């Protein structure tokens, strides 16, 4: 179980921009790892309406249960590992184990038994150190849609923002309004 503050910048890419960045940073195909995010919320989107997101990430046969919620700077990310059985129970029955995520949901006054599984998003991800943070190149597939994205995870919001803007400018990538993956998933599924 862990809690961290996540500060990240993100920008959607065209397929061509994505491939250019893969080449510039010499990303080998074996560096690209697949992961699947399974998204949950209440029928009335109580978490979304609070600016929060709930997911289980499936990666390398491990399962991370994560709640992201707004913090003073960035997002508070609460994560706990799930067993294969706990993962299956969450997907199939909407039942979640006790732990830090469960406790945080209760703090938000979210009724745990009203949380439902909404679907999944598959991402092929490459990540590597860049300047003062971690640069991430994602190719995601969901609901007959695919998109490309660059993310930059940092500890210092001000330095990170300058580094990210410089990266985009140096590679002639326009700044695009970019929603996070769960928001893009919901916008595609429910046309928000």
Secondary structure as GFF3:
##gff-version 3
##sequence-region A 1 192
A	DSSP	beta_strand	2	13	.	.	.	ID=ss1
A	DSSP	alpha_helix	15	24	.	.	.	ID=ss2
A	DSSP	three_ten_helix	29	31	.	.	.	ID=ss3
A	DSSP	beta_strand	33	42	.	.	.	ID=ss4
A	DSSP	alpha_helix	46	49	.	.	.	ID=ss5
A	DSSP	beta_strand	53	59	.	.	.	ID=ss6
A	DSSP	beta_strand	62	70	.	.	.	ID=ss7
A	DSSP	beta_strand	75	82	.	.	.	ID=ss8
A	DSSP	alpha_helix	84	93	.	.	.	ID=ss9
A	DSSP	alpha_helix	100	107	.	.	.	ID=ss10
A	DSSP	three_ten_helix	112	114	.	.	.	ID=ss11
A	DSSP	beta_strand	115	130	.	.	.	ID=ss12
A	DSSP	beta_strand	133	142	.	.	.	ID=ss13
A	DSSP	beta_strand	145	154	.	.	.	ID=ss14
A	DSSP	alpha_helix	157	170	.	.	.	ID=ss15
A	DSSP	alpha_helix	181	190	.	.	.	ID=ss16
###
